[in-house]
Amino acid sequence: MKTFSIQTLGCKVNAYESEYYRQCLIEADYTEAESFEDCDLVVINTCTVTNQASFKSRQRIHQAKKHNPTAKLVVVGCYVQSDHVELSEKYAIDLLIGSAQKDQFAALVAQLDTKPEADYRLNRTFEALPIHGFKHKTRAYVKIQDGCNQFCSYCIIPYTRGRERSLDPDSVIRQVSILAQDHHEIVLAGIHTGKYGSDLGTDLASLLSRILKETPVQRVRLSSIDINEVNDALIDVLKDPRMARHLHISLQSGDDAVLSAMNRPYTTAVFRKRVQAIRLAIPMVSISTDIIVGFSTETKEAFENTLAFARDIGFSFIHVFPFSVRKHTKAAQMTQLNSEAVKKERVHRIGELSKQLQLQRFESLVGTTVDVLIEHRDGRGDHGYSSAYDAVCVQSETPQHGIIKAVVTGYDADTLFAKPYETQ
């Protein structure tokens, strides 16, 4: 009996693609092992969005070679696409798969003994990677979009994922319908999710309308999106009670000069005005964001502008990243103003702001009713995430299942505490 282990780094799209690889291997009579240290085949699905992500990808490769040197090693994903020459020369890897050939994964693995030839051309069409479900998960991802045409000056992803391309709407409906049978929540994922349909003559709002009308899905959640893509049509669809009350809208900087240098297609005024429109239409919506600190041209004043803007907008929480220079990008050619120490200090300050904003939000939720998707139970209670993507612990003697209503009773630094809602 052949065994395998898959190690996944990076985004929700990678998580989806790893599930496809897992199902391919099971259909090829492999059995999933509990540890990568004791299996016949190790698959590492890599990320390269930051230098740290690339480091972690190399670290996983080293660990696999060190702790299981006899296993066949397959390395896939964005880091392969950007650094396949280095990986070929420095590591004894049996198979490298970059942007292309993911839909040929099963056939390539079957040819491992003959060293199949890799193809590193960027995809121009969407590779359909249909899956049946996510093992032991209440939430499932559907990859609806791939690639990016935006070419932000700091970002390597357009060079590793290629141009924007989308899964046709009928295929999305079929995939959601299948997954909705066993999963309470469906997350629509993409590299640039908000540009869904730009290559097909349709858009994200139209797709969501069809999903809500034609599938039995209980809750739909969007992965990260840009502010310009949250148009009036999308906001109208988001009002549906089955749509998650959470949007993760990437800001990256709260300073207009830095946004321009980053090649981000909006200003802080546009961002602010659109957030106001979203909150007016959907009063209980949670809006979180990404911020990059220490960008090539970010001065101390520009950072202070970002800090003030983020505080003023009142995000639910903030994912903060220190800027890392990526080869092939325009930012790599700019003068770098900030040391690693400066970046670290700015990460800390944004992180502290994020904690403050989250606690303020938690305080405002005490006494309110939230919809929680239960994921697991421990000694404290049933744990899951609300529609607004707040971590919730529902305290009840009776185990809870599915999506339930709960009343928030308190909170700690990162979790809301609640009790099941009881109708009178």
VENSULVEN-V83665 format. One line per field, one symbol per residue. psi: psi as a letter, one per 30 degrees, with the letter a starting at -180 (. if undefined). A space follows every 50 residues. Layout:
BEGIN
psi: ???
END
This chain:
BEGIN
psi: jkllkkkklbleeeeeeeeeeeeeeefgglkklfkffilfkkkjjllgfl eeeeeeeeeeeeeeeefiffkkkkklaeeeefhfeeeeefkikekkkbel gefgeeeeefgefgikkljgkkkflkjkiklfljkgkfkkkkjflllkge hkffkfeffffalkllkkeeeeeeeeeeefefkfkkkjkleiefgkffff galeeeeeeeeeeflgkekkkkaklleffileeeeeeffkffkkhkkjjk eekgkeeeeeefhkhlleeeeeeeeeeeeeeiegkkjllkkklglegjle eeeeeeeeeeeeehlelkjkkkkkkklfleffflkjfkleeeeeeeeeee eeeeeeeeeeeeeffkflklkkjkelkaffakkakleghkkkjjjkfkkl lajlkkkkfalaegkkkllkkkk.
END
